[in-house]
């Protein structure tokens, strides 16, 4: 069960973007910029399935 460096780095990058989007949602909500909240929340929702897809693809590689 070998992992490729490309897949691991890509997964780390997507999860980092997920953390950044979550932090931006919290900051925008605090400053009552609700349009930005919706944009970053949507980006967060889109990034999570991408991370799951990368993880499953890397898990099944032999």
N, C-alpha and C positions, 0 to 999 in steps of 0.2 A: 504494500500500500504506500506508494511513493507520492509525494506531493510535488507539484511543479512550483518553482519559485514564482513564476509569472502569475499563477492562480492565487497563491497566498498573498502576494503583493497587491494584486487587484482586489482581493477580498478586504485586505486591510485598508486600502484606499477608499473603497465604497463605505466601509463601516466608519471611517474617519469623517467622510462627508455626511453620514447619517448623524454623527455626534455634533458636527458643526451646524447642521440644519436644526437639530433639536435645541441647541443653545440659542440660535437666532430666533426660533419661535418664542422661547422664554423671554428673551430680551425685547422683542417686538411687542409681545403681549404686555410686558411691564410698562413700556412707553406708549401703549395704546395705539399702535400702528397695525390695525387689524388686517389691512390688505396684505401687508408683509407676512403676518401670521399665517394667512391662508396659503400664500405662495410657498413658504418654507415647510408648512405642514404637508402640502401636496408633494413637494420634493421628497420629504421624508417617507411618505407613503409609497412613492415610486421606487426609492432606493432600497427599501427593505426586501421586496421580492427579488430584486436584482442580486442582492447579497445571498439570499437563499438559493437562487439558481446557480451562482458561482460555487457555493459550498457543496451543493449536491453534485455538480459536475466534477469537482475536484475529489469528492468522496468516492465516486464510482470509477475513477481512473485507476487502472492497475498497472 
